Amino acid sequence: MKQLLIITPVKDSIDSTVGTMEAIVAARLDMPHRYVVFNDRSTPENTRRLHREAKRLGVEVVDLADLTDHPSPNYLFVLRHVQRQALADDAAIAIVESDVTVRPDTLQGLWDGAMAHPDCGIAASVTVDEDGRINYPYDYARKMQGDVVDCRKHCSFCCSLLTPALLKAYDFGKLDASKNWFDVTISHESLAAGLHNYLFLSLPVLHRPHASRPWKQLKYKNPLLYYWRKWTKGFDKI
């Protein structure tokens, strides 16, 4: 790995995104890196605000409306786009979602952890709530011990680093375009390629679940309505 491409996809959740951007800008990073926020057809008002905040912080914003006519969500387009860039630059990709706040040492720690494990496909940070308790989507990790775990379960893309080894081993062009999220598929493909996915319990990040997608709060407040919307509207396909 010669450099790190850090990305945050966002649609309208500007308040949480500003916190994500501020934390990444404040991160201590020794490697060459580039940080890009991909704006997925946010409203005109939110797009203006995002650009304003990004300019204040010195963050690059790419408006996906300038690159594709495909309606939101365009997460798959982003993954394919950044894979091509990363392969050309021998870069790793760090995905930090817009409802996550990294610590100053998070991204450097993932980079160093991936470098220390030549067989690494994904290096992921465990997510925690404001009280430091492991939360969704890593509920399964609550009983795990140690600083880093060789993980056979899927790694979420809340805050994960994808190594060049993985990017070379699996073409994102093969991902199922009927789905909305791809962390499960890519995690499995990483293992299928003979790579290992490492979950770093020592590098927790603050996760406010679904802050970027408020409709998903129904999963906790009204599960029946959540699953009705999920299946009837085709939302949230994994």
C-alpha positions as CSV (number, residue, x, y, z in Angstrom):
1,M,0.0,0.0,0.0
2,K,1.4,3.3,-1.0
3,Q,-1.4,5.6,0.0
4,L,-4.9,5.8,1.5
5,L,-8.0,6.9,-0.2
6,I,-10.6,7.8,2.5
7,I,-14.2,8.1,1.4
8,T,-17.5,9.1,3.0
9,P,-20.7,8.6,1.0
10,V,-23.5,11.0,2.1
11,K,-27.1,11.9,1.2
12,D,-28.6,14.8,3.1
13,S,-27.4,13.8,6.6
14,I,-25.2,16.9,6.8
15,D,-25.2,17.3,10.6
16,S,-23.6,13.9,11.2
17,T,-21.4,14.2,8.1
18,V,-19.8,17.4,9.4
19,G,-18.9,15.5,12.6
20,T,-17.4,12.7,10.5
21,M,-15.4,15.2,8.3
22,E,-14.1,17.1,11.3
23,A,-12.8,13.9,13.0
24,I,-11.1,12.7,9.8
25,V,-9.5,16.0,9.2
26,A,-8.2,16.0,12.8
27,A,-6.8,12.4,12.4
28,R,-3.1,11.8,12.8
29,L,-2.0,10.2,9.5
30,D,1.6,9.5,8.5
31,M,0.8,8.0,5.0
32,P,0.0,9.9,1.9
33,H,-3.8,10.2,1.8
34,R,-6.7,11.8,0.1
35,Y,-10.2,12.4,1.6
36,V,-13.3,12.5,-0.6
37,V,-16.9,12.9,0.3
38,F,-19.3,11.6,-2.3
39,N,-22.6,13.6,-2.3
40,D,-25.4,11.3,-3.5
41,R,-28.0,13.7,-4.8
42,S,-28.6,15.6,-1.6
43,T,-31.2,18.3,-1.8
44,P,-29.9,21.6,-3.3
45,E,-29.9,23.2,0.2
46,N,-28.0,20.4,1.7
47,T,-25.6,20.2,-1.2
48,R,-24.7,23.9,-0.7
49,R,-24.2,23.4,3.0
50,L,-22.1,20.3,2.4
51,H,-19.8,22.2,0.0
52,R,-19.6,25.2,2.4
53,E,-18.6,23.0,5.4
54,A,-16.2,21.0,3.2
55,K,-14.5,24.1,2.0
56,R,-14.1,25.3,5.6
57,L,-12.4,22.0,6.4
58,G,-10.4,21.6,3.2
59,V,-12.3,18.4,2.2
60,E,-12.9,17.4,-1.4
61,V,-16.6,16.8,-2.4
62,V,-17.6,14.9,-5.5
63,D,-21.3,15.4,-6.6
64,L,-22.4,12.1,-8.0
65,A,-25.0,13.9,-10.2
66,D,-22.0,15.1,-12.2
67,L,-20.8,11.6,-12.8
68,T,-23.9,9.5,-13.3
69,D,-27.6,9.8,-14.2
70,H,-28.5,6.9,-12.0
71,P,-30.9,7.8,-9.1
72,S,-29.8,7.6,-5.5
73,P,-28.6,5.4,-3.9
74,N,-25.4,5.2,-5.8
75,Y,-23.2,3.3,-3.2
76,L,-22.4,0.7,-5.8
77,F,-21.2,3.3,-8.3
78,V,-19.0,4.8,-5.6
79,L,-17.4,1.5,-4.8
80,R,-16.7,0.7,-8.4
81,H,-15.4,4.2,-9.0
82,V,-13.0,4.2,-6.1
83,Q,-11.8,0.7,-6.8
84,R,-10.6,1.8,-10.2
85,Q,-8.8,4.8,-8.6
86,A,-7.2,2.8,-5.8
87,L,-5.9,0.1,-8.2
88,A,-4.3,2.7,-10.4
89,D,-2.6,4.3,-7.4
90,D,-1.8,1.2,-5.3
91,A,-4.0,2.6,-2.6
92,A,-6.1,1.2,0.2
93,I,-9.6,2.4,0.6
94,A,-10.9,3.5,4.0
95,I,-14.7,3.8,4.1
96,V,-16.0,5.9,6.9
97,E,-19.8,6.3,6.9
98,S,-21.5,9.5,7.7
99,D,-22.9,8.3,11.1
100,V,-19.4,7.4,12.4
101,T,-16.8,9.5,14.3
102,V,-13.2,8.2,14.2
103,R,-10.6,8.9,16.9
104,P,-7.3,10.6,16.0
105,D,-5.5,7.2,15.9
106,T,-8.2,5.1,14.1
107,L,-7.2,5.3,10.5
108,Q,-3.5,5.2,11.2
109,G,-4.2,2.2,13.4
110,L,-6.1,0.4,10.7
111,W,-3.4,1.1,8.2
112,D,-0.6,-0.2,10.5
113,G,-2.7,-3.2,11.4
114,A,-3.3,-4.1,7.8
115,M,0.5,-3.6,7.0
116,A,1.3,-5.9,9.9
117,H,-0.9,-8.7,8.4
118,P,0.1,-9.3,4.8
119,D,-2.9,-11.6,4.4
120,C,-5.3,-8.8,5.3
121,G,-8.3,-8.2,3.1
122,I,-10.3,-5.9,5.4
123,A,-9.2,-4.1,8.6
124,A,-12.3,-2.9,10.5
125,S,-12.9,-0.9,13.6
126,V,-15.5,-2.1,16.1
127,T,-18.3,0.3,16.7
128,V,-19.4,1.6,20.1
129,D,-22.0,4.0,21.5
130,E,-21.5,7.1,23.6
131,D,-20.8,5.0,26.7
132,G,-18.2,2.9,24.9
133,R,-20.3,-0.2,24.6
134,I,-20.1,-2.2,21.4
135,N,-23.2,-1.6,19.4
136,Y,-24.8,-2.4,16.0
137,P,-23.6,-3.8,13.7
138,Y,-21.0,-5.6,15.8
139,D,-23.3,-7.0,18.5
140,Y,-21.7,-10.4,17.8
141,A,-18.3,-9.0,19.0
142,R,-19.4,-8.2,22.5
143,K,-17.9,-11.4,24.0
144,M,-14.7,-11.3,21.9
145,Q,-11.4,-10.8,23.7
146,G,-8.1,-9.2,22.6
147,D,-7.1,-6.2,20.6
148,V,-7.7,-7.7,17.2
149,V,-9.7,-10.7,16.0
150,D,-9.4,-12.8,12.8
151,C,-13.0,-12.5,12.0
152,R,-15.0,-15.0,10.0
153,K,-18.2,-13.0,10.3
154,H,-18.8,-10.1,8.0
155,C,-17.1,-6.7,8.6
156,S,-19.3,-3.7,8.4
157,F,-18.2,-0.7,6.2
158,C,-19.0,1.7,9.1
159,C,-15.2,2.2,9.3
160,S,-13.2,-0.3,7.3
161,L,-10.0,-0.3,5.3
162,L,-10.0,-2.4,2.1
163,T,-6.5,-3.5,1.1
164,P,-5.0,-3.5,-2.4
165,A,-4.8,-7.3,-2.1
166,L,-8.6,-7.5,-1.8
167,L,-9.2,-4.9,-4.5
168,K,-7.0,-6.9,-6.9
169,A,-8.7,-10.2,-5.9
170,Y,-12.3,-9.2,-6.4
171,D,-13.8,-7.0,-9.1
172,F,-16.6,-4.9,-7.7
173,G,-18.1,-5.0,-11.2
174,K,-19.4,-8.4,-10.2
175,L,-21.5,-7.0,-7.3
176,D,-25.2,-7.5,-7.6
177,A,-26.7,-4.2,-8.7
178,S,-30.1,-5.1,-7.2
179,K,-28.7,-4.7,-3.7
180,N,-28.2,-1.6,-1.6
181,W,-25.3,-2.6,0.7
182,F,-22.3,-4.7,-0.1
183,D,-20.3,-5.2,3.1
184,V,-21.5,-8.8,3.6
185,T,-20.7,-9.8,0.0
186,I,-17.3,-8.2,-0.1
187,S,-16.4,-9.7,3.3
188,H,-17.3,-13.1,2.0
189,E,-15.4,-12.6,-1.2
190,S,-12.3,-11.5,0.8
191,L,-12.4,-14.8,2.6
192,A,-13.0,-16.7,-0.6
193,A,-9.9,-15.2,-2.0
194,G,-7.8,-16.6,0.8
195,L,-7.5,-13.3,2.7
196,H,-8.3,-12.6,6.3
197,N,-10.6,-9.9,7.7
198,Y,-9.5,-8.4,11.0
199,L,-11.7,-6.7,13.5
200,F,-9.8,-4.2,15.7
201,L,-11.4,-4.1,19.1
202,S,-8.6,-1.8,20.1
203,L,-9.7,0.9,17.6
204,P,-13.3,1.6,18.4
205,V,-15.3,4.3,16.6
206,L,-18.4,6.1,17.7
207,H,-21.4,4.9,15.7
208,R,-24.8,6.5,15.9
209,P,-26.7,3.8,14.0
210,H,-28.7,5.0,11.1
211,A,-28.2,8.7,11.8
212,S,-27.7,9.0,8.0
213,R,-30.9,7.1,7.3
214,P,-33.5,8.1,9.8
215,W,-36.2,5.9,8.4
216,K,-34.3,2.9,9.7
217,Q,-34.9,4.0,13.3
218,L,-38.2,2.3,12.8
219,K,-36.4,-0.9,13.2
220,Y,-36.3,-0.2,17.0
221,K,-39.4,1.9,17.4
222,N,-41.8,0.0,15.2
223,P,-40.3,-3.2,13.8
224,L,-43.4,-4.3,11.9
225,L,-43.6,-1.0,10.0
226,Y,-39.8,-1.1,9.4
227,Y,-40.0,-4.6,7.8
228,W,-43.1,-3.7,5.9
229,R,-41.4,-0.7,4.3
230,K,-38.2,-2.7,3.8
231,W,-39.9,-5.5,1.8
232,T,-42.7,-3.5,0.0
233,K,-40.4,-0.6,-1.1
234,G,-37.3,-2.7,-1.7
235,F,-35.2,-0.8,0.8
236,D,-32.0,-1.9,2.4
237,K,-31.1,-5.0,0.3
238,I,-28.0,-6.7,1.6
